Amino acid sequence: MRTLKKETRIKRRFKALQSIFENIETDKQIIAENLIKRAVEIEFHLDDLAQEIKENGFIETYQNGNNQFGTKESTASKSYNSLLKNYNAIIRTLLSILPETQRKEISDGFDEFLNRQ
């Protein structure tokens, strides 16, 4: 099976999320569109970081000079955690833009994202 280019997958994900917000007020659509772009970018960065963590683990070794060495949380793990917090904040903001009735009907995609991991 042929995999889609990353750009194509990003565009499809953007359109899918954008369709959720097509019936909100025009001024809110502008805000939502920018937030959706960021959320989609972060989703794909999270996928990349998750793959790196899967391959290399959460812990990395370091050495500072001759006698100072040990282990620490990996850079990928720190980045992943930071991006995940930002992603959650963006999704919460996007969901707050939706009318109350639509909020109950729409999935934020977070569960689907976690299932891909």
N, C-alpha and C positions, 0 to 999 in steps of 0.2 A: 504494500500500500504506500502510495506516495504521500509524503508529509507536505503540508502547506508551508510556504515561506512565512517567516516571522511577521513581515509587514502585512501580509494577507490576513493572518490570524489576528493581528492587532486591529486592523480595520474592521473585521467581522465582529470582534468583541466590542469595539467602540459603537458600531451600529446597533448591536443588540442592547447595550446599556442606554444608548441615546433614545431608542424607541420607547423605553420605559418613561422617559421624561418629555415626550413630544406633546403632551396635553397640558403642560403646566404653563403658567404665565410667561409671556415673552421675556420680561426682564430676568426672571429666574432661569429661563432656558440658557441664557448667556453664561450665567454662573455655573449652571449644571454642566454645560458643554466643556468648560475648562476643567472642572473637577473630574469629569468622566475621562478626559484625556489623561490626566495625572493618574487616576486610578488604574486605567488600563496599562499605562507604562509601568507602574509599580507592580501590577500583577505579573507581568512578564519578567521584570527584574527579580521578583520573588521566586519565580520558577527557576531562573538561572542560579540564584543563590542556593535554593533547595537542592538542586542537582550537585552543586559544588560541595555542599555540606554532606550530601549522601556519599560522594566519592572520597572526600578528605576528612570527614568527621567534624565534630564540634570543638575539638581541642587541637591546638598546634603547639609545637615546641619552639622555643626561642633561645638565642644565645646573645648576650650582651658582654662582649669582651671575653677574656679567657676563662674566668671562673664563675660567671653569672649566667645561669641557664635554667630552664624549667619548662613548664607548660602553662598555657593560658587559653582562654576562650578564643576561638578562631575569628579572624577578621570577617569572614563570610557570615558567621553566626551573629556577630554584633550587627552587621549591616542588615541581615535578615530581620532581626528583632526590631531594629529601628524602622525599617521600611514597613513592617507589618503594623506597627503602631500608627504610622502615618496613613497607611491604607485604611485601617479601621476608622480613623478620624474622618477621612474623606467620605467613606461609605456612610457613616453616621450623618454627616452634613448633607449628603445627597438625599438620604432617606427623609431628612427633616424638611426638605424642599417639597416633597410629594404631599398631596392632599391626604388627610387622615384615612379616608376610605381606600385609597390606592396603596398606602403603606402596608396595609394588612394583606393585600392580594399579591404583592410583588416580593420576590426573593431578591436579596442584595447580591447574590452570586457568590457570597463568601463560602457557603456550604459546598457549592460546586468546586470552588477553588481548592478547598481543603481536600475534597475527594480526589482531585487530580494529583495531590501529593502522595 
